[in-house]
Amino acid sequence: MTQRTWAALLAVPLFVALGLYAAVKPLPFVTYAPGLTVNVLGDNGNQPIISVQGHRAYRDTGELRMTTVSVTERNARLDLFTLMRAWLSRSDAVYPFSAVYGSTGSQEQDTQEGQVQMVTSQDSAVAAALKQLGYDLHPAIEIVSVSPDMPAHGKLEVRDLLRRVGGTPVTPSTDVASLIAKVPQGESVPIVVERNGKTVRTRVTPTTVDGHQVIGVQLQVGYTFPFKVGVNISDSIGGPSAGLIFALSIYDTLTPGSLTDGGVVAGTGTITPQGKVGQIGGIQQKIVGARQDGAQLFLVPPANCADALTSSPGSMRLVKTPTLHAAIADVKAWAADHNAPLPQCTADQGTGS
């Protein structure tokens, strides 16, 4: 047997081994797939998703469905075969790892960020719906996250409204971090919060992290509401993109009759307290999920219109939705006549990420 023949015989298994290694080696990509949809006008277990205390609630048989995307986690190890299946799928998508998760972070941080975004979106949705109904709201500093194993854990809670730190009343313009920094090291500071309409007093001893005194909470500007509205959604769902559907569902629950006239409407989009609808990710997968769950109308943020046009909506209508006010008007028009003219997406209306 010649040297060339020996070389060829050795090269074949080496080539096969190299191909198999490349196929199973983890690659820096993330997959998106259609996730579950949830009728926010429905129940979570034995309680309504939209809960109301201090105001009459109007329940109906319509559906307003929030949509989600199933995204592979930061720690997932995706091989070539898995990525090829997603790339060839008509409903899934593949994105570079860095475009989704960046260059730093951890799975724990991703989860915490998603939960903070969910709390923020729910509170913004309540504010937007109540403002749409004519209520005057008063801004306040709200706790949106309490870190485990930090001084505030077990003493302060998510959605507490911060009223006083030490002897200083807290307003939306108060620099709370500076107040905490001034507490003598090793001493506790009295803190007053409003929790479920009641005043709660506690004391917290700051700790030092990276040279700064902290108590382990994340704050944002929230609102004092005239009555209590809650969104009882699963803790496994995070992110801000259900804000529009939350706001619509709250509006529907607080007003007589069925906003959808018993029909099935889905959608997506962040929401500001002023009712402006913002861009989200994974619009194609959300449209597929909504279509599969029977939605007849889908509300699209304007910045996502171009990407929405590349999806597979089937007979489901896509409606460009810039604000909560517009969403209410368009859903009402559609409920009265499913063939009513509604704002349409066009390819020059922006692209989503």
C-alpha positions in Angstrom: 0.0 0.0 0.0 1.4 3.3 -1.0 2.1 6.3 1.2 -0.7 8.2 -0.6 -3.2 5.5 0.1 -2.3 5.4 3.7 -2.7 9.1 3.9 -6.1 8.9 2.3 -7.2 6.2 4.7 -6.1 8.2 7.7 -7.6 11.5 6.3 -11.2 10.1 6.0 -11.8 9.2 9.7 -10.0 12.5 10.7 -12.3 14.4 8.5 -15.4 12.6 9.8 -14.2 13.2 13.4 -13.6 16.9 12.7 -17.1 17.2 11.2 -18.7 15.5 14.2 -16.8 17.7 16.6 -17.9 20.8 14.7 -21.5 19.6 14.7 -21.7 19.0 18.5 -19.4 21.9 19.6 -21.5 24.7 21.3 -21.8 27.8 19.1 -22.4 31.4 20.1 -26.0 31.7 19.0 -29.5 32.0 20.6 -32.8 30.7 19.2 -36.2 32.3 19.4 -39.4 30.2 19.1 -43.1 31.0 19.6 -44.0 31.0 23.3 -47.2 30.6 25.2 -50.0 33.2 25.0 -52.1 34.1 28.0 -55.6 35.5 28.1 -55.1 38.4 30.6 -58.9 38.7 31.0 -58.9 35.1 32.3 -57.7 33.5 35.5 -54.4 32.3 36.9 -55.3 29.3 39.0 -58.3 30.3 41.1 -58.0 34.1 40.9 -58.5 36.5 38.0 -55.3 37.8 36.4 -56.6 41.4 36.6 -57.6 41.9 40.3 -59.4 45.0 41.5 -60.0 46.2 45.0 -61.9 49.4 45.7 -63.6 49.7 42.3 -66.2 47.6 40.4 -64.7 45.0 38.1 -66.6 44.0 34.9 -65.8 40.5 33.7 -66.6 39.3 30.2 -66.0 36.4 27.8 -63.6 38.2 25.4 -59.9 37.5 25.2 -56.9 39.8 25.3 -53.9 37.6 24.9 -50.3 38.6 25.9 -47.7 36.9 23.7 -44.3 35.6 24.6 -41.2 34.2 23.0 -39.3 31.1 24.1 -35.6 32.2 24.1 -32.8 29.8 24.9 -31.1 30.8 28.1 -27.7 32.3 28.5 -26.3 29.0 29.8 -27.7 26.9 27.0 -25.2 25.1 24.8 -26.5 24.9 21.2 -24.8 22.7 18.6 -24.9 23.0 14.9 -27.7 20.5 14.5 -30.0 22.4 16.9 -29.2 25.7 15.2 -29.9 24.3 11.7 -33.3 23.0 12.8 -34.2 26.5 14.1 -32.8 28.2 11.0 -34.8 25.9 8.7 -38.0 26.4 10.7 -40.6 28.8 9.4 -41.5 30.0 12.9 -38.2 30.0 14.8 -35.2 32.3 14.4 -31.4 32.3 15.2 -29.6 35.4 16.5 -25.9 35.9 17.6 -25.4 35.4 21.3 -23.9 38.9 21.7 -26.9 40.6 20.1 -29.2 39.1 22.8 -27.1 38.8 25.9 -24.2 41.1 25.3 -20.7 40.3 26.6 -21.3 40.3 30.3 -23.9 39.1 32.8 -25.3 35.9 34.3 -28.5 33.8 34.2 -29.4 35.1 37.7 -29.0 38.7 36.5 -31.1 38.0 33.4 -33.9 36.6 35.6 -33.8 39.5 38.0 -33.8 42.1 35.2 -36.8 40.3 33.6 -38.7 40.4 36.9 -37.9 44.1 37.3 -39.1 44.8 33.8 -42.3 42.9 34.5 -43.1 44.9 37.6 -42.4 48.1 35.8 -44.6 47.2 32.8 -47.5 46.2 35.1 -47.3 49.5 37.0 -47.0 51.5 33.8 -50.0 49.6 32.4 -52.1 50.5 35.5 -51.1 54.1 35.2 -51.8 54.3 31.5 -55.2 52.7 31.9 -56.2 54.9 34.8 -55.1 58.0 33.0 -57.1 56.9 30.0 -60.1 56.8 32.3 -59.5 60.3 33.6 -57.8 59.7 37.0 -55.2 62.1 38.3 -52.2 60.1 39.6 -49.5 61.2 42.0 -45.9 60.1 41.4 -43.9 58.4 44.1 -40.6 56.5 44.5 -41.3 52.7 44.3 -39.2 49.7 45.1 -39.1 47.4 42.1 -36.5 44.9 43.3 -35.1 43.7 46.7 -31.9 41.7 46.4 -31.6 38.5 48.4 -29.0 38.4 51.2 -28.9 42.2 51.4 -30.0 44.4 54.4 -33.5 45.3 52.9 -34.4 41.6 52.3 -37.3 40.6 54.6 -37.9 44.2 55.7 -38.9 46.0 52.4 -40.9 44.6 49.6 -41.4 45.0 45.9 -44.0 47.7 45.2 -43.5 49.4 48.5 -43.7 53.2 48.1 -40.8 54.9 49.8 -42.1 57.7 52.0 -39.2 58.6 54.4 -35.6 57.7 54.9 -34.3 58.8 58.3 -35.8 62.3 58.9 -36.1 63.1 55.2 -39.4 62.8 53.3 -39.0 61.1 49.9 -40.3 62.7 46.7 -39.7 61.7 43.1 -36.7 64.1 43.0 -35.1 62.8 46.2 -31.6 61.3 45.9 -32.2 58.2 48.0 -28.7 56.9 47.4 -27.2 60.0 49.0 -29.4 59.6 52.1 -28.2 56.0 52.5 -24.6 57.0 52.0 -24.8 59.5 54.9 -25.9 56.8 57.4 -23.0 56.3 59.8 -21.3 53.0 59.1 -22.8 50.1 61.2 -25.9 52.1 62.2 -29.4 51.5 61.1 -31.7 54.0 59.4 -35.4 54.3 60.0 -37.4 53.8 56.8 -41.1 54.5 56.2 -43.0 52.9 53.3 -46.6 52.7 52.1 -47.6 49.0 51.5 -51.0 48.2 50.2 -52.3 51.5 51.4 -50.9 51.1 54.9 -47.9 52.8 56.6 -45.1 50.4 57.5 -42.0 51.4 59.6 -38.8 49.5 59.7 -35.1 50.0 60.3 -32.3 48.8 57.9 -28.6 48.8 58.4 -26.7 49.6 55.1 -23.8 47.4 54.0 -20.8 48.5 51.9 -20.5 47.2 48.3 -17.7 48.4 46.0 -17.1 51.3 48.4 -20.7 52.4 48.5 -23.3 52.0 51.3 -26.4 50.3 50.0 -29.4 48.5 51.3 -30.1 46.3 48.3 -33.1 47.8 46.5 -33.8 49.0 43.0 -36.0 52.1 42.7 -38.1 53.8 40.1 -40.7 56.5 39.8 -44.1 54.9 40.4 -47.6 56.2 41.3 -50.0 56.3 44.2 -53.2 54.8 42.7 -56.8 55.7 43.9 -57.6 52.0 44.3 -55.7 48.7 44.0 -55.2 47.0 40.6 -53.0 43.9 40.4 -51.7 41.7 37.6 -51.5 38.1 38.8 -49.2 36.6 36.2 -46.8 33.7 36.5 -43.4 34.5 38.0 -41.8 32.5 35.2 -42.7 35.3 32.7 -40.5 38.3 32.6 -39.8 41.3 30.5 -41.7 44.5 29.6 -43.4 43.6 26.3 -46.9 42.7 27.7 -47.5 46.3 28.8 -49.9 47.2 26.1 -52.1 44.1 26.7 -52.0 44.6 30.4 -53.2 48.2 30.0 -56.0 47.1 27.6 -57.1 44.4 30.0 -57.2 46.7 32.9 -59.2 49.3 30.9 -61.6 46.5 29.8 -62.0 45.2 33.4 -62.8 48.7 34.8 -65.4 49.5 32.1 -68.8 47.9 31.4 -69.2 45.6 28.5 -66.7 43.6 26.4 -64.0 45.6 24.6 -63.5 42.8 22.1 -67.3 41.8 22.0 -66.3 38.3 22.8 -63.6 38.1 20.2 -59.9 37.1 20.6 -57.3 39.9 20.3 -53.6 39.5 20.9 -50.7 41.9 20.8 -47.4 43.1 22.2 -45.6 46.3 23.0 -44.1 48.1 26.0 -46.3 50.9 27.5 -45.4 54.1 29.2 -47.5 55.7 31.9 -48.6 58.2 29.3 -49.9 55.3 27.1 -47.2 55.3 24.4 -46.5 51.9 22.8 -42.9 50.9 22.3 -40.8 48.4 20.4 -40.2 44.8 21.5 -38.3 41.7 20.2 -39.4 38.5 18.7 -42.4 39.9 16.9 -42.5 37.1 14.2 -42.6 34.4 16.9 -45.3 36.2 18.9 -47.5 36.6 15.8 -47.2 32.8 15.1 -48.0 32.0 18.7 -51.1 34.3 18.6 -52.3 32.8 15.4 -51.9 29.3 16.7 -54.0 30.2 19.8 -56.9 31.6 17.8 -56.3 35.3 17.8 -58.2 37.2 15.1 -56.6 40.6 15.6 -52.9 41.4 16.5 -51.7 44.8 17.8 -48.2 45.7 16.5 -45.9 48.5 17.8 -45.1 50.9 14.9 -41.4 50.2 15.3 -42.0 46.5 14.7 -44.2 46.9 11.6 -41.5 46.0 9.0 -40.6 42.8 10.8 -44.3 41.9 11.4 -44.9 42.0 7.7 -42.3 39.2 7.2 -44.3 36.9 9.6 -47.0 34.4 9.0 -50.3 35.9 10.4 -52.6 33.8 8.2 -56.1 35.3 8.4 -55.3 37.3 11.6 -55.3 41.0 11.0 -52.2 43.1 11.9 -52.9 46.6 13.2 -50.3 49.3 13.8 -50.8 50.6 17.4 -48.9 53.7 18.5 -50.8 54.4 21.8 -53.2 52.8 24.3 -55.9 55.4 23.1 -55.5 54.2 19.5 -55.6 50.5 20.6 -58.9 51.0 22.5 -60.4 52.8 19.5 -59.2 50.2 17.0 -60.3 47.2 19.0 -63.8 48.8 19.5 -64.0 49.4 15.7 -63.0 45.8 14.9 -65.4 44.4 17.5 -68.3 46.3 15.8 -67.2 45.3 12.3 -64.4 42.8 11.7 -63.9 44.3 8.2 -63.6 47.9 9.5 -60.7 49.9 8.1 -57.8 49.9 10.6 -54.3 51.3 10.6 -52.0 48.9 8.7 -48.3 48.2 9.0 -46.1 49.2 6.0 -42.5 48.2 5.3 -41.1 51.8 5.9 -42.4 52.0 9.5 -39.2 50.8 11.2 -37.7 47.5 12.2 -37.8 45.7 15.5 -34.9 44.0 17.3 
